[in-house]
Amino acid sequence: MNQTKVKKVLELKHITKKFGDFVANDDISLTVGRGEIHALLGENGAGKSTLMNVVFGMYQPDGGAISVYENETKIENPNHAIHLGIGMVHQHFKLIENFTVTENIILGMEPKDGIRINMKAAVKEVSDISTKYGLKVDPTSKIENLPVGMQQKVEILKCLYRGANLLIFDEPTAVLTPDEIGELLQIMKKLVAEGKSIILITHKLKEIMQVANKCTVIRKGKFIASVDVAETNEEELAELMVGKNLSREIEKAAYNPQATVLEIKQLTSFSASKKRVLDDINLTVAAGEILGIAGVDGNGQSELVEAIVKMHAFEEGDILINGVSVKEKTTREIYESGVSYVPADRHKHGLVLDNNIAENLILIEYYKEKHNQGIRLDKVRMYQEAREAMQNYDIRAKNEYTVVRGMSGGNQQKVILSREISRDPKLLIIVQPTRGLDIGAIDFIHRQIVRLRDKGVAVLLVSFELEEILTLSDRIAIIFDGKIVGETKPETTTDRELGLMMAGKGSGEE
């Protein structure tokens, strides 16, 4: 069949996927047309990833049928999906850092000159594809030397090199600056103008409105609606996704900062390879304010917050909490001084995945007298408090004995937030609080952060989401290459100005 004459690139008919008794996808149908950007919208745990894993051959459906270019087919595995012209740009890139761009792209499909790889031909082909789609990638650069936005373009090139005509993008703008997001959206438009089709998984309603032609909404594994984007708006999409009208305005008490809680003075730190990762950082956070740290991932944010809680050493300068230096303190002593910490990587640093909800809720303070009966944990109290936390923080799970590994990202984040807020902190350090979460979970977490600020807690917020920084912060500090390169306020800046500073261009109010 001539693919250029086919209108339906992908058709899912009544797809059902079960894991034991759990129905992840329940009778879902959708159609993606040629030259179309089709957004897939739904809360965490709604079944979006499962559905796309079925399309990419990672899972086999338990019911329904799939047609690719109007031919019904069983997609056996990812290699079969690639053979059918389906490519996937994953949220977490699958690149080998010490390989070049070309080496990553051709891996497994190397052009040969006899028994040897024809690298000259490979470089030319990668360069030609890059030029055709306006990707502007140097085929000879090493991945480790490329910024995040450029690495994502390499992932797109990998799909195109393998002949993909349908590209699945999974949360593609999560770690990009505003300029990089704008460039990516333009690349998507160019791809569909050339006849490609795109499925865009995103929680960002603004992006759907900017580039998508159609949007399919799924909720709790079920198909809710497919709508023409031109005939809807952000509010209607949000309501379809969560099943209720969700106010997107967050009320904050008047800005009235009190005494300084966190003071960072001339902080300088080096990596294991002696590279300067923090360079003369000076910051303060007062009780009753949210200081937002804006920056592209990898510019010193992790080292900064880990220095505060003594997970990362610092060589010069000092950090004071309520006027007391942390230099000689342990992480436990810092926590006991009134600090709560919500880390960026909830799996690695926030949770013990194979423990249940109740056990994770006492991780920080399990040794304290209130949690113990003699030499044993007070399990009656532990599970009672877990039930209360599940109710107060809308943690959706079967019960307090649920192992957190099997929970959605939003519910895992609520477990961490519940634990850290219940400790009644004086300083809350919160990093990437809503990364990968749906609009309902985002709204809930934002309101909890603001509630703490209004109670007089000092909040240090680190986020790569500029909308989040602008919505929540009272003041914004911009970090680039380990330095604070500017400070501003939400009411006196724009996301474009912030984006330029995040990229090391321009300056904020000093």
RODOPA-27162 format. One line per 5 residues: number of its first residue (from 1); their letters; for each residue x, y, z of C-alpha. Coordinates in steps of 0.25 Angstrom, whole numbers, padded with zeros to 4 digits. Last residue first. Layout:
% RODOPA-27162
NUM) A) X/Y/Z ~ ...
END
This chain:
% RODOPA-27162
510) EEGSG) 0083/0171/0165 ~ 0071/0171/0156 ~ 0073/0161/0145 ~ 0084/0159/0135 ~ 0085/0155/0120
505) KGAMM) 0090/0142/0114 ~ 0095/0130/0122 ~ 0084/0120/0117 ~ 0076/0122/0130 ~ 0077/0137/0128
500) LGLER) 0071/0136/0114 ~ 0060/0127/0120 ~ 0057/0136/0131 ~ 0055/0148/0121 ~ 0046/0138/0112
495) DTTTE) 0038/0134/0124 ~ 0035/0148/0127 ~ 0040/0158/0138 ~ 0035/0169/0148 ~ 0023/0162/0155
490) PKTEG) 0031/0149/0157 ~ 0042/0156/0164 ~ 0057/0156/0160 ~ 0071/0151/0164 ~ 0082/0149/0154
485) VIKGD) 0094/0141/0150 ~ 0095/0132/0163 ~ 0107/0123/0159 ~ 0109/0108/0157 ~ 0109/0109/0142
480) FIIAI) 0096/0117/0142 ~ 0086/0119/0154 ~ 0075/0129/0154 ~ 0069/0134/0167 ~ 0054/0137/0168
475) RDSLT) 0047/0144/0179 ~ 0032/0142/0183 ~ 0032/0129/0176 ~ 0019/0120/0174 ~ 0014/0124/0160
470) LIEEL) 0027/0129/0153 ~ 0035/0117/0158 ~ 0023/0107/0154 ~ 0022/0113/0140 ~ 0037/0113/0139
465) EFSVL) 0037/0098/0141 ~ 0052/0094/0143 ~ 0049/0095/0158 ~ 0056/0097/0171 ~ 0048/0103/0182
460) LVAVG) 0054/0108/0195 ~ 0043/0110/0205 ~ 0043/0118/0218 ~ 0031/0114/0227 ~ 0023/0125/0232
455) KDRLR) 0009/0119/0232 ~ 0006/0126/0218 ~ 0019/0119/0213 ~ 0014/0105/0218 ~ 0000/0108/0211
450) VIQRH) 0007/0112/0198 ~ 0015/0099/0197 ~ 0002/0091/0200 ~ -0006/0098/0190 ~ 0005/0095/0179
445) IFDIA) 0004/0080/0183 ~ -0011/0079/0181 ~ -0010/0087/0168 ~ 0001/0078/0162 ~ -0006/0065/0166
440) GIDLG) -0019/0070/0159 ~ -0010/0075/0147 ~ -0003/0062/0145 ~ 0011/0059/0150 ~ 0024/0057/0142
435) RTPQV) 0032/0067/0151 ~ 0023/0073/0161 ~ 0032/0076/0173 ~ 0045/0078/0165 ~ 0053/0080/0177
430) IILLK) 0047/0085/0191 ~ 0055/0090/0202 ~ 0045/0093/0214 ~ 0051/0102/0225 ~ 0044/0103/0239
425) PDRSI) 0038/0089/0237 ~ 0026/0084/0244 ~ 0030/0069/0242 ~ 0016/0066/0236 ~ 0021/0074/0224
420) ERSLI) 0033/0065/0221 ~ 0024/0052/0222 ~ 0012/0057/0215 ~ 0021/0062/0204 ~ 0028/0049/0202
415) VKQQN) 0015/0041/0202 ~ 0009/0051/0192 ~ 0021/0049/0183 ~ 0018/0034/0182 ~ 0004/0038/0179
410) GGSMG) 0007/0046/0168 ~ 0018/0036/0162 ~ 0007/0025/0162 ~ 0008/0014/0172 ~ 0014/0000/0170
405) RVVTY) 0027/0003/0176 ~ 0020/0009/0189 ~ 0016/-0004/0195 ~ 0002/-0003/0199 ~ 0000/-0006/0214
400) ENKAR) -0006/0008/0217 ~ -0018/0003/0208 ~ -0023/0001/0194 ~ -0015/0014/0189 ~ -0019/0028/0186
395) IDYNQ) -0011/0038/0195 ~ -0021/0050/0196 ~ -0012/0057/0206 ~ -0021/0058/0218 ~ -0027/0044/0215
390) MAERA) -0015/0036/0213 ~ -0008/0044/0224 ~ -0019/0039/0234 ~ -0017/0025/0229 ~ -0002/0026/0231
385) EQYMR) -0004/0032/0245 ~ -0012/0019/0249 ~ -0002/0010/0243 ~ 0009/0016/0251 ~ 0001/0017/0264
380) VKDLR) -0002/0002/0263 ~ 0012/-0001/0259 ~ 0019/0005/0271 ~ 0033/0001/0266 ~ 0040/-0008/0276
375) IGQNH) 0051/-0006/0286 ~ 0042/0000/0296 ~ 0030/0004/0289 ~ 0035/0013/0278 ~ 0030/0024/0269
370) KEKYY) 0028/0035/0279 ~ 0042/0032/0284 ~ 0049/0036/0272 ~ 0057/0025/0264 ~ 0047/0025/0252
365) EILIL) 0048/0040/0250 ~ 0053/0041/0235 ~ 0047/0028/0230 ~ 0034/0029/0237 ~ 0025/0032/0225
360) NEAIN) 0032/0021/0217 ~ 0028/0010/0227 ~ 0013/0014/0226 ~ 0013/0015/0211 ~ 0019/0001/0209
355) NDLVL) 0034/-0003/0207 ~ 0039/-0008/0194 ~ 0041/0006/0188 ~ 0049/0012/0200 ~ 0046/0026/0197
350) GHKHR) 0052/0040/0195 ~ 0066/0039/0191 ~ 0067/0029/0179 ~ 0052/0027/0176 ~ 0048/0042/0179
345) DAPVY) 0059/0047/0170 ~ 0057/0062/0172 ~ 0058/0062/0187 ~ 0047/0067/0197 ~ 0055/0072/0209
340) SVGSE) 0050/0076/0222 ~ 0059/0085/0231 ~ 0055/0088/0246 ~ 0068/0086/0254 ~ 0066/0071/0254
335) YIERT) 0068/0070/0239 ~ 0081/0077/0240 ~ 0085/0068/0252 ~ 0081/0056/0243 ~ 0090/0061/0232
330) TKEKV) 0102/0063/0241 ~ 0106/0076/0246 ~ 0120/0082/0247 ~ 0119/0091/0235 ~ 0104/0094/0237
325) SVGNI) 0106/0108/0243 ~ 0095/0113/0252 ~ 0088/0126/0249 ~ 0074/0120/0248 ~ 0081/0111/0237
320) LIDGE) 0095/0116/0233 ~ 0102/0111/0221 ~ 0117/0115/0219 ~ 0128/0118/0210 ~ 0138/0109/0203
315) EFAHM) 0140/0094/0202 ~ 0126/0089/0201 ~ 0122/0074/0203 ~ 0110/0068/0197 ~ 0099/0060/0205
310) KVIAE) 0101/0071/0216 ~ 0086/0076/0216 ~ 0090/0090/0210 ~ 0101/0084/0201 ~ 0091/0074/0195
305) VLESQ) 0082/0086/0192 ~ 0094/0094/0185 ~ 0100/0081/0178 ~ 0087/0078/0172 ~ 0084/0092/0166
300) GNGDV) 0098/0093/0161 ~ 0096/0096/0146 ~ 0092/0082/0142 ~ 0077/0084/0139 ~ 0074/0098/0133
295) GAIGL) 0072/0108/0143 ~ 0062/0115/0152 ~ 0063/0115/0168 ~ 0050/0120/0174 ~ 0051/0127/0188
290) IEGAA) 0037/0125/0195 ~ 0035/0134/0206 ~ 0029/0133/0220 ~ 0042/0131/0228 ~ 0053/0137/0220
285) VTLNI) 0062/0131/0210 ~ 0076/0136/0207 ~ 0086/0134/0196 ~ 0101/0136/0193 ~ 0107/0126/0184
280) DDLVR) 0122/0128/0181 ~ 0124/0117/0170 ~ 0117/0104/0172 ~ 0121/0092/0162 ~ 0136/0096/0161
275) KKSAS) 0142/0083/0154 ~ 0152/0076/0163 ~ 0148/0062/0157 ~ 0141/0058/0170 ~ 0133/0071/0168
270) FSTLQ) 0136/0084/0174 ~ 0129/0094/0184 ~ 0128/0109/0187 ~ 0118/0116/0196 ~ 0121/0131/0198
265) KIELV) 0110/0131/0209 ~ 0097/0124/0209 ~ 0087/0128/0219 ~ 0074/0120/0222 ~ 0064/0125/0233
260) TAQPN) 0065/0140/0231 ~ 0054/0147/0240 ~ 0041/0151/0234 ~ 0036/0152/0220 ~ 0022/0158/0217
255) YAAKE) 0017/0155/0203 ~ 0002/0156/0204 ~ -0005/0143/0206 ~ -0005/0134/0194 ~ -0017/0129/0186
250) IERSL) -0014/0119/0175 ~ -0022/0121/0162 ~ -0023/0109/0153 ~ -0037/0106/0158 ~ -0041/0091/0154
245) NKGVM) -0054/0088/0149 ~ -0056/0073/0151 ~ -0054/0060/0144 ~ -0038/0061/0145 ~ -0035/0060/0130
240) LEALE) -0048/0065/0124 ~ -0047/0077/0133 ~ -0033/0080/0130 ~ -0037/0080/0115 ~ -0049/0089/0117
235) EENTE) -0040/0099/0124 ~ -0029/0099/0114 ~ -0038/0102/0102 ~ -0046/0094/0092 ~ -0050/0095/0077
230) AVDVS) -0036/0097/0071 ~ -0031/0085/0079 ~ -0041/0076/0072 ~ -0046/0066/0083 ~ -0044/0051/0086
225) AIFKG) -0052/0048/0099 ~ -0052/0040/0112 ~ -0045/0027/0108 ~ -0043/0018/0121 ~ -0031/0014/0128
220) KRIVT) -0034/0023/0140 ~ -0036/0035/0131 ~ -0032/0036/0117 ~ -0033/0049/0108 ~ -0030/0049/0093
215) CKNAV) -0025/0062/0087 ~ -0025/0066/0073 ~ -0018/0076/0064 ~ -0007/0079/0075 ~ 0003/0090/0074
210) QMIEK) 0000/0102/0083 ~ -0012/0097/0090 ~ -0005/0084/0094 ~ 0007/0092/0098 ~ -0002/0101/0107
205) LKHTI) -0008/0089/0113 ~ 0005/0084/0119 ~ 0003/0070/0124 ~ 0009/0064/0112 ~ 0009/0051/0103
200) LIISK) 0010/0056/0089 ~ 0007/0045/0078 ~ 0013/0050/0065 ~ 0011/0048/0050 ~ 0021/0050/0039
195) GEAVL) 0017/0056/0025 ~ 0028/0067/0023 ~ 0019/0077/0030 ~ 0017/0068/0041 ~ 0032/0068/0044
190) KKMIQ) 0033/0083/0042 ~ 0022/0085/0052 ~ 0030/0076/0062 ~ 0043/0084/0059 ~ 0035/0097/0063
185) LLEGI) 0030/0091/0076 ~ 0045/0087/0079 ~ 0050/0101/0076 ~ 0039/0107/0085 ~ 0043/0097/0096
180) EDPTL) 0058/0101/0095 ~ 0055/0115/0096 ~ 0046/0113/0108 ~ 0057/0105/0115 ~ 0056/0089/0114
175) VATPE) 0056/0079/0125 ~ 0041/0074/0124 ~ 0039/0078/0109 ~ 0038/0064/0103 ~ 0028/0058/0113
170) DFILL) 0028/0045/0104 ~ 0029/0048/0089 ~ 0023/0037/0080 ~ 0028/0038/0066 ~ 0020/0032/0054
165) NAGRY) 0028/0032/0041 ~ 0040/0026/0047 ~ 0051/0022/0036 ~ 0062/0017/0046 ~ 0070/0030/0043
160) LCKLI) 0057/0038/0047 ~ 0056/0031/0060 ~ 0071/0033/0064 ~ 0070/0047/0059 ~ 0059/0050/0069
155) EVKQQ) 0068/0044/0080 ~ 0079/0053/0075 ~ 0070/0065/0076 ~ 0068/0061/0091 ~ 0082/0062/0093
150) MGVPL) 0082/0076/0087 ~ 0072/0081/0098 ~ 0080/0074/0109 ~ 0093/0081/0106 ~ 0104/0074/0098
145) NEIKS) 0118/0071/0103 ~ 0115/0057/0108 ~ 0108/0053/0095 ~ 0121/0055/0087 ~ 0120/0064/0075
140) TPDVK) 0123/0058/0061 ~ 0109/0058/0055 ~ 0107/0073/0059 ~ 0092/0075/0061 ~ 0085/0087/0054
135) LGYKT) 0071/0080/0055 ~ 0065/0087/0044 ~ 0058/0075/0038 ~ 0065/0074/0025 ~ 0078/0079/0031
130) SIDSV) 0078/0068/0042 ~ 0075/0057/0032 ~ 0086/0061/0023 ~ 0096/0062/0035 ~ 0092/0048/0039
125) EKVAA) 0094/0043/0025 ~ 0107/0050/0023 ~ 0113/0044/0037 ~ 0108/0030/0033 ~ 0115/0031/0019
120) KMNIR) 0128/0035/0026 ~ 0126/0025/0037 ~ 0126/0013/0027 ~ 0126/0002/0037 ~ 0136/-0009/0033
115) IGDKP) 0132/-0023/0028 ~ 0130/-0018/0013 ~ 0127/-0004/0014 ~ 0116/-0005/0024 ~ 0105/0005/0029
110) EMGLI) 0103/0003/0044 ~ 0088/-0001/0048 ~ 0091/-0006/0062 ~ 0096/0007/0067 ~ 0094/0017/0055
105) INETV) 0089/0029/0064 ~ 0098/0027/0076 ~ 0111/0026/0067 ~ 0106/0038/0059 ~ 0105/0047/0072
100) TFNEI) 0118/0043/0077 ~ 0120/0032/0088 ~ 0124/0035/0102 ~ 0110/0038/0107 ~ 0103/0026/0102
95) LKFHQ) 0089/0031/0099 ~ 0075/0025/0103 ~ 0069/0038/0108 ~ 0059/0039/0120 ~ 0046/0044/0114
90) HVMGI) 0047/0034/0103 ~ 0046/0038/0088 ~ 0039/0027/0082 ~ 0039/0022/0067 ~ 0028/0015/0059
85) GLHIA) 0031/0012/0044 ~ 0027/-0002/0044 ~ 0041/-0007/0045 ~ 0042/0001/0057 ~ 0030/-0005/0063
80) HNPNE) 0036/-0019/0060 ~ 0049/-0015/0067 ~ 0040/-0011/0079 ~ 0033/-0024/0080 ~ 0022/-0033/0074
75) IKTEN) 0013/-0022/0068 ~ 0001/-0030/0064 ~ -0005/-0024/0051 ~ -0017/-0019/0044 ~ -0013/-0011/0032
70) EYVSI) -0019/0003/0031 ~ -0005/0009/0031 ~ -0003/0003/0045 ~ -0016/-0004/0050 ~ -0016/-0009/0065
65) AGGDP) -0027/-0018/0070 ~ -0035/-0020/0083 ~ -0032/-0029/0095 ~ -0021/-0034/0104 ~ -0011/-0024/0098
60) QYMGF) 0003/-0029/0097 ~ 0013/-0020/0104 ~ 0027/-0014/0099 ~ 0022/-0014/0085 ~ 0023/0001/0083
55) VVNML) 0008/0003/0082 ~ 0006/-0006/0094 ~ 0016/0003/0101 ~ 0008/0015/0097 ~ -0004/0010/0104
50) TSKGA) 0003/0006/0117 ~ 0010/0020/0117 ~ -0004/0027/0116 ~ -0011/0018/0126 ~ -0018/0028/0135
45) GNEGL) -0007/0025/0146 ~ -0003/0040/0145 ~ -0014/0048/0140 ~ -0018/0048/0125 ~ -0015/0054/0112
40) LAHIE) -0010/0048/0099 ~ -0007/0059/0088 ~ -0009/0056/0074 ~ 0000/0064/0064 ~ -0005/0061/0050
35) GRGVT) 0002/0059/0037 ~ -0004/0046/0034 ~ -0016/0043/0044 ~ -0015/0037/0058 ~ -0028/0029/0062
30) LSIDD) -0032/0026/0076 ~ -0039/0014/0083 ~ -0038/0010/0098 ~ -0046/-0002/0103 ~ -0040/-0002/0117
25) NAVFD) -0025/0001/0118 ~ -0019/-0002/0132 ~ -0029/-0012/0137 ~ -0023/-0018/0150 ~ -0028/-0032/0153
20) GFKKT) -0014/-0038/0148 ~ -0008/-0027/0139 ~ -0018/-0024/0129 ~ -0018/-0017/0115 ~ -0030/-0014/0107
15) IHKLE) -0030/-0007/0093 ~ -0044/-0005/0087 ~ -0038/-0001/0073 ~ -0025/0006/0072 ~ -0023/0012/0059
10) LVKKV) -0010/0018/0054 ~ -0005/0025/0041 ~ -0020/0027/0036 ~ -0020/0036/0024 ~ -0013/0026/0014
5) KTQNM) -0008/0032/0001 ~ 0006/0035/0005 ~ 0007/0020/0010 ~ 0005/0014/-0003 ~ 0000/0000/0000
END
